Amino acid sequence: MNTSFKTVLKSVPGLLLSLFFSFNTNAQKKSNLLLIMTDQQRFDALSIAGNTVLKTPNLDRLAKQGAWFKNAYTQCAVCAPTRASILTGCTVENHQILTNELAGSKKETGRMAMPTFDEILSQNGYRCEYYGKWHSPEFHAEVYQNPELNAKNGKSIFAPGGLAALYTDYLNVKFPKESLKPGELYDTFTGRPYTPNPLDKRYGMTNEEVLQLNKKSIQPDLHGESKTPAEHSFTAFHAKQTIEALERNKNNPFSITCSLHFPHAPMLPVKPYSEMYPVKEMPVPASIADPMLNSPYRSQNGRLENPEYADPEKIKYMISDYYALVKEIDDWVGKMMDKLDELGLSDNTLVIFTSDHGEMLGSHGMREKNVFYEESAHIPLMIRFPGKIKSETIVKGYLSNMNLFATIFDYLQLPEHPSDSKSLRGLIERTDKSLGKYVVTEWLYNEDRQPAYMIVKDNWKMFIPYSAESKVINTLFNLKNDPHEMNNLLGNNPEKDKYNEKAEELRKDLLMWLKKNKSKHYEGVKTRKLI
């Protein structure tokens, strides 16, 4: 027998053993997680959702490569409470981060005492990194292994104001503060110049006049075009950090979160995005002139003090800027997906894209969120996991972003962790006949001035307070016949008796949800008079 052939035969067992171990190692390799979350992106700020003005090809591609959820809602239409629900899989009442102000809670307060999904993943061998807006109790961020955990002023990037300090450090190197040109002002977010538009509270003022006012404009008051170069924008900053994290962790099981600030206010897109959506061509919300005479939200979000958001010409500026911010996000999502492909990580990475809540954007003459209207509570959600989730999957069932907690453990093949969350896998694979029938959203603050609970089921939506004594108007909409939510069928509607049966049906489901989640508000909702 040929000597070289004998040598080959002798090496076969070793080759087979090597192949076996290689296959076995790959088979047991942990799957990764990439969570991309925007701030204040409404459900219809996607071309796949039917938006005919805004084009989001990369987000559309992500949705088509996995599951796209048409009826995903926020657990709470406010940043900190819903972020706590995503992180812990618990209701707002149970984690107790009821308002944005409580995001700074210390461990000893007992608020948000349960672990986050990243803390659990870290215990299971994952390297966890987080980039962008945190807005949750700082003690839960100790798990993250970012290369930079503190700004130059010593502040943790997960402490209140820490992230802004880190971005300022970056800008001071890449785009130092410039002198103002005619027509420009300094934005109160980054301290860099921007050109305000007519919706801006300081439009037409000089910087000297602004200084004389001695009043700091809040983020929602700022509208216009940022002069920061696109490569140094806030979105680019966090997206680049995320891409670097993917590169750095390509050989480790990872959980990486990219939490983008935009399209949250200030509405200050950078060029070229600021020029992509001509103001005069922007569509005006159908409900912009809603008098809201039979609504619990008539004076919400300073609506009566800010009539410019009900101005059909001025609101076009905000819509143009908002779409520009989303378009920039779409481009960077595409770059993140391309990086996964380049690194050979796409097939083994669970990718989730969502937002914490929406934006009214002139609907009902309002700005911001904090309410149960569709524009504020209904959010985008898509999940991709090649080989585990079939492409072109459209999920119509109702769900909350609180469900992401259990979904992550399910797809990463980790034991279920106690929470109020339930995996979306059954909805995706159409095997769970109980999940998706209805969804509940909470806002457990200002009970004397606004509703506490929203429930949506079969195109019917109801929101009510959690006490029998509250004077807040009960609200019921038929979303099929009234998609813009302008005709409250309860409250002072003279024909409200016709809808008693439907209101009681929704209350029954809400009570089931409250009981399951051990809510102390069960009796209040039960005894509340609906008609």
C-alpha positions as CSV (number, residue, x, y, z in Angstrom):
1,M,0.0,0.0,0.0
2,N,1.2,3.5,-0.8
3,T,2.9,5.0,2.2
4,S,1.2,8.4,1.9
5,F,-2.1,6.7,1.6
6,K,-1.4,4.8,4.9
7,T,-0.6,8.1,6.5
8,V,-3.9,9.5,5.4
9,L,-5.8,6.5,6.8
10,K,-4.0,6.8,10.1
11,S,-5.1,10.4,10.4
12,V,-8.7,9.8,9.6
13,P,-9.7,9.0,13.3
14,G,-8.1,12.2,14.4
15,L,-9.8,14.2,11.7
16,L,-13.2,12.7,12.5
17,L,-12.6,13.4,16.2
18,S,-11.6,17.0,15.4
19,L,-14.7,17.5,13.2
20,F,-16.9,16.0,15.9
21,F,-15.7,18.4,18.6
22,S,-15.9,21.3,16.2
23,F,-19.5,20.4,15.3
24,N,-20.4,19.8,18.9
25,T,-18.8,23.2,20.0
26,N,-20.8,25.1,17.4
27,A,-24.0,23.2,18.3
28,Q,-23.6,24.2,21.9
29,K,-22.5,27.8,21.3
30,K,-24.7,30.3,23.0
31,S,-26.9,32.5,20.8
32,N,-26.4,36.3,21.0
33,L,-28.8,39.2,21.6
34,L,-28.8,42.6,19.9
35,L,-31.6,44.8,21.2
36,I,-32.1,48.1,19.3
37,M,-34.5,50.5,21.0
38,T,-35.5,54.0,19.9
39,D,-37.1,56.6,22.1
40,Q,-40.6,57.9,21.2
41,Q,-41.0,56.2,17.8
42,R,-44.7,55.6,17.0
43,F,-46.0,52.4,15.3
44,D,-46.6,54.1,12.0
45,A,-43.2,55.7,11.6
46,L,-42.2,52.8,9.3
47,S,-42.9,52.4,5.6
48,I,-43.8,48.8,6.1
49,A,-46.6,50.0,8.4
50,G,-48.1,52.0,5.5
51,N,-46.4,55.3,5.9
52,T,-46.2,56.7,2.3
53,V,-43.9,59.6,3.1
54,L,-41.2,58.1,5.4
55,K,-39.1,55.4,3.8
56,T,-37.4,52.9,6.2
57,P,-35.9,50.2,3.9
58,N,-33.6,48.7,6.5
59,L,-36.2,48.4,9.2
60,D,-38.6,47.0,6.6
61,R,-35.9,44.4,5.7
62,L,-35.4,43.5,9.3
63,A,-39.2,43.0,9.7
64,K,-39.4,40.8,6.6
65,Q,-36.5,38.7,7.7
66,G,-38.3,37.7,10.9
67,A,-41.6,38.6,12.7
68,W,-43.3,41.9,12.5
69,F,-45.8,42.7,15.2
70,K,-48.7,44.9,14.0
71,N,-50.3,45.4,17.5
72,A,-47.4,45.9,19.9
73,Y,-48.0,48.4,22.7
74,T,-46.0,50.0,25.4
75,Q,-46.5,48.9,29.0
76,C,-46.5,52.6,29.9
77,A,-46.3,55.6,27.5
78,V,-43.5,57.1,29.6
79,C,-39.7,56.5,29.3
80,A,-38.5,55.2,32.7
81,P,-41.6,53.1,33.7
82,T,-41.7,51.2,30.4
83,R,-37.9,50.7,30.3
84,A,-38.1,49.1,33.7
85,S,-40.8,46.8,32.4
86,I,-38.7,45.8,29.4
87,L,-35.7,45.2,31.6
88,T,-37.5,43.2,34.3
89,G,-40.6,41.7,32.6
90,C,-42.8,43.2,35.4
91,T,-45.8,45.5,35.4
92,V,-45.3,49.1,36.4
93,E,-47.1,48.6,39.6
94,N,-44.9,45.6,40.5
95,H,-41.5,47.2,39.7
96,Q,-42.6,50.6,41.2
97,I,-40.8,52.9,38.8
98,L,-44.0,54.9,38.3
99,T,-42.5,58.1,36.9
100,N,-39.4,59.3,35.1
101,E,-38.3,61.0,38.4
102,L,-38.1,57.6,40.1
103,A,-35.5,56.3,37.5
104,G,-32.9,57.5,40.0
105,S,-34.1,55.3,42.8
106,K,-31.5,53.7,45.0
107,K,-31.4,50.0,45.8
108,E,-32.5,50.5,49.4
109,T,-35.8,52.0,48.3
110,G,-37.0,48.6,47.1
111,R,-38.1,49.9,43.8
112,M,-37.2,47.7,40.8
113,A,-35.9,45.1,43.2
114,M,-36.1,42.2,40.7
115,P,-33.2,41.4,38.3
116,T,-32.9,42.6,34.7
117,F,-32.6,40.3,31.8
118,D,-29.0,41.4,31.4
119,E,-28.1,40.6,35.0
120,I,-29.5,37.1,34.4
121,L,-27.7,36.7,31.1
122,S,-24.5,37.8,32.7
123,Q,-24.8,35.0,35.3
124,N,-25.2,32.6,32.3
125,G,-21.9,33.5,30.7
126,Y,-22.9,36.5,28.6
127,R,-20.9,39.6,28.2
128,C,-23.3,42.5,28.5
129,E,-22.8,46.0,27.1
130,Y,-25.3,48.9,26.8
131,Y,-25.0,52.0,24.7
132,G,-27.3,55.0,24.7
133,K,-30.2,56.1,26.9
134,W,-30.5,54.1,30.2
135,H,-33.0,56.0,32.3
136,S,-33.3,53.3,34.9
137,P,-31.9,52.8,38.5
138,E,-28.1,53.0,38.3
139,F,-27.5,50.0,40.5
140,H,-28.8,47.7,37.8
141,A,-26.1,48.9,35.4
142,E,-23.2,47.3,37.3
143,V,-23.5,44.3,35.0
144,Y,-22.3,46.2,31.9
145,Q,-18.8,45.9,30.7
146,N,-18.5,48.9,28.4
147,P,-15.0,50.1,27.8
148,E,-16.0,53.6,29.0
149,L,-18.2,53.6,32.1
150,N,-17.5,57.2,33.2
151,A,-17.4,60.6,31.6
152,K,-14.4,62.9,32.2
153,N,-16.2,64.6,35.0
154,G,-16.3,61.3,36.8
155,K,-20.0,60.7,36.4
156,S,-21.2,57.2,35.5
157,I,-22.8,57.0,32.1
158,F,-25.7,55.3,33.8
159,A,-26.3,58.1,36.3
160,P,-28.7,60.9,35.6
161,G,-26.9,63.2,33.1
162,G,-24.0,60.8,32.7
163,L,-24.7,59.9,29.1
164,A,-24.9,63.6,28.1
165,A,-21.6,64.2,29.8
166,L,-19.9,61.4,27.8
167,Y,-21.3,62.7,24.5
168,T,-20.1,66.2,25.4
169,D,-16.6,64.8,26.0
170,Y,-16.8,63.3,22.5
171,L,-18.1,66.5,20.9
172,N,-15.5,68.6,22.6
173,V,-12.9,66.6,20.6
174,K,-14.7,66.0,17.3
175,F,-16.9,69.2,17.0
176,P,-15.9,71.9,19.5
177,K,-18.4,74.5,20.3
178,E,-18.6,77.2,17.6
179,S,-19.6,80.8,17.6
180,L,-23.1,81.5,16.4
181,K,-23.9,82.6,12.9
182,P,-26.9,84.9,12.2
183,G,-30.2,83.1,12.8
184,E,-28.6,80.4,15.0
185,L,-29.0,79.6,18.7
186,Y,-27.4,77.1,21.0
187,D,-29.5,74.0,21.7
188,T,-29.8,73.2,25.4
189,F,-29.2,69.5,24.7
190,T,-25.6,69.6,23.3
191,G,-24.6,73.2,23.5
192,R,-24.1,73.3,19.7
193,P,-25.6,75.6,17.2
194,Y,-28.9,75.0,15.5
195,T,-31.2,77.0,13.2
196,P,-34.7,77.1,14.8
197,N,-37.9,76.8,12.7
198,P,-41.3,78.5,13.3
199,L,-42.4,75.8,15.8
200,D,-39.5,76.6,18.1
201,K,-40.3,78.6,21.3
202,R,-37.2,80.8,20.6
203,Y,-37.8,81.3,16.9
204,G,-36.9,84.9,15.7
205,M,-34.8,85.6,18.9
206,T,-31.2,86.5,19.0
207,N,-28.9,84.7,21.4
208,E,-28.7,87.9,23.5
209,E,-32.5,88.0,23.8
210,V,-32.5,84.3,24.8
211,L,-29.9,85.0,27.5
212,Q,-32.0,88.0,28.8
213,L,-35.0,85.6,29.2
214,N,-32.9,83.6,31.6
215,K,-35.1,80.6,31.0
216,K,-33.8,77.3,29.8
217,S,-35.9,75.8,27.1
218,I,-36.9,72.1,27.7
219,Q,-36.2,69.5,25.0
220,P,-39.7,69.5,23.5
221,D,-39.5,73.2,22.8
222,L,-36.5,72.8,20.5
223,H,-37.2,72.5,16.7
224,G,-34.9,73.1,13.8
225,E,-31.8,71.9,12.1
226,S,-28.7,70.9,14.1
227,K,-25.3,72.1,12.8
228,T,-23.5,69.1,14.2
229,P,-22.0,67.1,11.3
230,A,-23.9,63.9,10.6
231,E,-20.9,61.7,11.4
232,H,-20.9,63.1,15.0
233,S,-24.7,63.1,15.6
234,F,-26.1,61.5,18.8
235,T,-27.5,58.6,16.7
236,A,-24.2,58.1,14.9
237,F,-22.3,58.2,18.3
238,H,-24.3,55.3,19.8
239,A,-24.6,53.3,16.6
240,K,-20.8,53.4,16.2
241,Q,-20.3,52.3,19.8
242,T,-22.6,49.4,19.1
243,I,-20.8,48.4,15.9
244,E,-17.5,48.5,17.8
245,A,-19.0,46.3,20.5
246,L,-20.1,43.7,18.0
247,E,-16.6,43.6,16.5
248,R,-15.1,43.4,20.0
249,N,-17.4,40.6,21.1
250,K,-17.6,38.5,17.9
251,N,-16.0,35.5,19.7
252,N,-18.0,35.8,22.9
253,P,-21.7,35.2,23.7
254,F,-23.0,38.7,24.1
255,S,-26.1,40.8,24.9
256,I,-25.7,44.3,23.5
257,T,-28.3,47.0,23.7
258,C,-28.3,50.1,21.4
259,S,-30.7,52.5,23.0
260,L,-31.0,55.5,20.7
261,H,-32.2,58.9,22.0
262,F,-34.1,59.9,18.9
263,P,-36.8,60.5,17.5
264,H,-37.4,61.9,21.0
265,A,-37.2,65.7,21.4
266,P,-35.3,67.9,20.7
267,M,-36.4,67.7,17.1
268,L,-33.1,68.7,15.7
269,P,-32.0,66.5,12.7
270,V,-28.6,66.9,11.1
271,K,-27.9,67.4,7.4
272,P,-28.6,65.7,4.9
273,Y,-31.6,64.2,6.8
274,S,-33.0,67.6,7.7
275,E,-33.5,68.3,4.0
276,M,-35.1,65.0,3.0
277,Y,-38.7,65.7,3.9
278,P,-39.9,69.1,2.5
279,V,-42.1,70.8,5.1
280,K,-44.8,71.9,2.6
281,E,-45.3,68.2,1.6
282,M,-45.9,66.8,5.1
283,P,-49.3,65.4,5.8
284,V,-51.4,67.0,8.6
285,P,-52.9,64.6,11.3
286,A,-56.6,63.9,10.7
287,S,-57.3,64.6,14.4
288,I,-55.3,67.9,14.7
289,A,-58.4,70.0,15.2
290,D,-60.2,67.6,17.6
291,P,-61.9,69.8,20.2
292,M,-61.6,66.9,22.7
293,L,-64.7,68.0,24.6
294,N,-65.4,64.5,25.7
295,S,-61.9,63.4,26.5
296,P,-59.9,62.9,29.7
297,Y,-56.9,64.4,27.9
298,R,-58.2,67.8,26.8
299,S,-55.5,69.7,28.8
300,Q,-52.8,67.0,28.8
301,N,-49.2,67.8,27.8
302,G,-49.8,71.5,28.1
303,R,-52.2,71.1,25.1
304,L,-54.1,74.3,25.8
305,E,-51.0,76.3,26.5
306,N,-49.2,75.1,23.3
307,P,-51.7,75.9,20.5
308,E,-48.9,75.8,17.9
309,Y,-49.1,72.0,17.8
310,A,-52.7,72.3,16.6
311,D,-51.6,74.7,13.8
312,P,-51.8,72.7,10.5
313,E,-48.9,74.7,9.0
314,K,-46.5,74.8,11.9
315,I,-46.9,71.1,12.7
316,K,-45.5,70.2,9.3
317,Y,-42.1,71.4,10.6
318,M,-42.2,68.9,13.5
319,I,-43.3,66.0,11.2
320,S,-40.5,66.8,8.7
321,D,-37.9,66.8,11.5
322,Y,-39.3,63.7,13.1
323,Y,-39.2,61.7,9.9
324,A,-35.6,62.9,9.3
325,L,-34.6,61.6,12.7
326,V,-36.2,58.2,12.0
327,K,-34.6,58.1,8.5
328,E,-31.1,58.5,10.1
329,I,-31.9,55.7,12.6
330,D,-32.9,53.5,9.7
331,D,-29.6,54.0,7.9
332,W,-27.7,53.1,11.1
333,V,-29.8,50.0,11.7
334,G,-28.8,48.9,8.2
335,K,-25.1,49.4,9.1
336,M,-25.6,47.4,12.3
337,M,-27.2,44.5,10.4
338,D,-24.4,44.7,7.8
339,K,-21.8,44.4,10.6
340,L,-23.6,41.2,11.9
341,D,-23.4,39.8,8.3
342,E,-19.8,40.8,7.9
343,L,-18.8,39.1,11.2
344,G,-20.8,35.9,10.4
345,L,-23.0,36.5,13.5
346,S,-26.4,37.0,11.8
347,D,-27.6,33.4,12.0
348,N,-26.8,33.1,15.7
349,T,-28.0,36.5,16.9
350,L,-31.5,37.3,18.1
351,V,-32.2,40.8,16.9
352,I,-35.0,42.8,18.5
353,F,-36.0,46.3,17.3
354,T,-38.6,48.3,19.2
355,S,-39.4,51.7,20.9
356,D,-40.3,52.6,24.5
357,H,-43.4,54.5,23.4
358,G,-44.7,56.8,20.6
359,E,-45.2,60.5,19.9
360,M,-48.4,62.4,19.3
361,L,-46.8,64.6,16.6
362,G,-49.8,67.0,16.4
363,S,-52.5,64.3,16.6
364,H,-55.3,65.8,18.7
365,G,-53.2,69.0,18.7
366,M,-50.7,67.4,21.1
367,R,-47.0,66.8,21.4
368,E,-45.1,64.1,23.3
369,K,-46.6,61.0,24.9
370,N,-48.0,60.1,28.4
371,V,-51.5,59.3,26.9
372,F,-53.3,56.2,25.7
373,Y,-54.0,57.4,22.2
374,E,-52.6,55.1,19.5
375,E,-49.9,57.6,18.4
376,S,-48.5,57.5,22.0
377,A,-49.1,53.9,23.1
378,H,-48.8,51.8,19.9
379,I,-45.2,51.0,19.0
380,P,-43.0,49.3,16.4
381,L,-41.7,45.8,17.1
382,M,-39.8,43.3,15.0
383,I,-37.8,40.2,15.9
384,R,-35.4,38.4,13.7
385,F,-33.7,35.0,14.4
386,P,-32.8,33.1,11.3
387,G,-33.6,29.4,11.6
388,K,-35.8,30.0,14.7
389,I,-38.3,32.6,13.3
390,K,-39.6,32.2,9.8
391,S,-39.2,35.2,7.5
392,E,-42.3,37.2,6.4
393,T,-44.1,36.3,9.7
394,I,-46.8,38.9,10.5
395,V,-48.2,38.8,14.1
396,K,-51.6,40.5,14.6
397,G,-52.2,39.5,18.2
398,Y,-52.0,42.2,20.9
399,L,-48.9,42.3,23.1
400,S,-46.8,44.5,25.3
401,N,-43.1,45.3,25.2
402,M,-43.1,43.8,28.7
403,N,-43.2,40.4,26.9
404,L,-39.7,40.9,25.5
405,F,-38.2,39.7,28.8
406,A,-39.6,36.2,28.6
407,T,-39.1,36.1,24.9
408,I,-35.4,36.7,25.2
409,F,-34.9,33.7,27.6
410,D,-37.1,31.5,25.4
411,Y,-35.1,32.0,22.3
412,L,-31.7,32.0,24.0
413,Q,-32.7,28.6,25.5
414,L,-32.4,29.7,29.1
415,P,-34.7,28.7,32.0
416,E,-37.9,30.8,32.4
417,H,-37.4,33.5,35.1
418,P,-40.3,34.5,37.4
419,S,-41.9,37.7,36.1
420,D,-45.2,39.1,34.7
421,S,-43.9,38.5,31.2
422,K,-44.9,35.8,28.8
423,S,-42.8,34.7,25.7
424,L,-44.0,35.8,22.3
425,R,-42.8,32.6,20.7
426,G,-46.3,31.0,20.9
427,L,-47.8,34.0,19.1
428,I,-45.0,33.9,16.5
429,E,-45.4,30.2,15.9
430,R,-49.3,30.3,16.3
431,T,-49.3,27.7,19.0
432,D,-50.4,29.9,21.9
433,K,-54.2,30.5,21.7
434,S,-54.4,32.5,25.0
435,L,-51.8,35.2,24.4
436,G,-52.6,38.1,22.1
437,K,-56.3,38.5,22.7
438,Y,-55.9,41.8,24.5
439,V,-53.2,44.1,25.9
440,V,-53.1,46.4,28.9
441,T,-51.1,49.6,29.3
442,E,-50.6,51.4,32.6
443,W,-50.1,55.0,33.8
444,L,-50.3,55.0,37.6
445,Y,-49.7,58.7,38.2
446,N,-52.0,61.7,38.5
447,E,-55.0,59.5,39.1
448,D,-57.1,62.6,39.8
449,R,-56.3,64.0,36.3
450,Q,-56.0,61.1,33.8
451,P,-56.8,57.5,33.2
452,A,-54.8,54.7,34.8
453,Y,-55.4,51.7,32.5
454,M,-55.9,51.1,28.8
455,I,-57.1,47.8,27.4
456,V,-57.3,47.1,23.6
457,K,-59.2,44.0,22.3
458,D,-60.8,43.2,18.9
459,N,-60.4,46.9,17.7
460,W,-62.1,48.2,20.9
461,K,-60.2,50.4,23.3
462,M,-61.2,51.5,26.8
463,F,-59.3,53.6,29.3
464,I,-60.4,54.3,32.9
465,P,-59.1,55.4,36.3
466,Y,-58.5,52.8,39.0
467,S,-60.8,54.2,41.6
468,A,-64.5,54.6,42.0
469,E,-64.1,58.2,43.2
470,S,-62.1,59.6,40.3
471,K,-63.8,62.3,38.3
472,V,-61.8,61.4,35.1
473,I,-63.9,60.6,32.1
474,N,-64.3,57.0,31.1
475,T,-63.4,56.4,27.5
476,L,-64.3,53.9,24.8
477,F,-63.3,53.9,21.1
478,N,-64.2,51.6,18.2
479,L,-60.9,51.7,16.4
480,K,-62.4,50.1,13.3
481,N,-64.9,52.8,12.8
482,D,-63.0,55.6,14.5
483,P,-59.3,55.0,13.9
484,H,-58.3,58.5,14.9
485,E,-60.1,58.2,18.3
486,M,-62.3,61.3,18.1
487,N,-65.6,59.9,19.2
488,N,-65.7,58.8,22.8
489,L,-68.6,56.4,23.2
490,L,-68.7,56.9,27.0
491,G,-68.3,60.0,29.1
492,N,-70.9,62.6,28.2
493,N,-72.1,60.7,25.1
494,P,-75.9,60.8,25.4
495,E,-76.0,57.3,23.8
496,K,-73.4,55.7,26.1
497,D,-75.9,53.1,27.4
498,K,-75.7,51.3,24.1
499,Y,-72.1,50.4,24.9
500,N,-72.5,49.2,28.4
501,E,-72.1,45.5,27.4
502,K,-68.9,46.1,25.5
503,A,-67.4,48.3,28.3
504,E,-68.2,45.5,30.8
505,E,-66.6,42.9,28.6
506,L,-63.4,44.9,28.5
507,R,-63.5,45.6,32.2
508,K,-63.8,41.8,32.8
509,D,-60.7,41.2,30.9
510,L,-58.9,44.0,32.6
511,L,-59.9,42.6,36.0
512,M,-58.5,39.2,34.9
513,W,-55.2,40.9,34.1
514,L,-55.1,42.8,37.4
515,K,-55.8,39.7,39.4
516,K,-53.1,37.7,37.5
517,N,-50.6,40.4,38.3
518,K,-51.7,40.8,41.9
519,S,-52.7,44.4,41.6
520,K,-53.9,46.4,44.5
521,H,-56.2,48.3,42.2
522,Y,-58.4,45.3,41.4
523,E,-61.3,46.5,43.7
524,G,-61.1,50.1,42.5
525,V,-61.5,49.0,38.9
526,K,-64.2,46.5,39.8
527,T,-66.4,49.0,41.6
528,R,-65.8,51.9,39.1
529,K,-69.0,53.1,37.4
530,L,-68.6,52.9,33.7
531,I,-71.9,54.3,32.4
